[in-house]
Amino acid sequence: SPSEEAIQYVRTHDLKPYIGRAIERGDIVRGMSKEDVQFVKGDPRSIREREERTVWVYGTTTRIYFKNGEVVDH
């Protein structure tokens, strides 16, 4: 079940329903903002700029790709 903090985050942000559900599950999905990802995953270990995309790196294997401020792949 989602944490009280996750429920409060979803309630206080204007999110598409599928993004709200993902946040409550602790998942990352396409269309999330950088703020949404930071809420779920915390601060990235590093941030890289690659052509038109920004890559947030977590640990040794997790990469989250943003284009125009939204998740496009992970």
Number of C-alpha atoms within 10 A of each C-alpha: 7 13 12 10 11 19 15 12 17 20 11 8 10 10 17 11 10 13 20 21 17 18 25 20 14 16 13 19 20 15 18 21 19 16 13 23 21 12 15 17 14 11 14 16 10 11 15 11 11 10 7 8 17 19 19 21 17 16 9 7 6 10 16 22 21 23 15 10 14 20 22 16 14 13
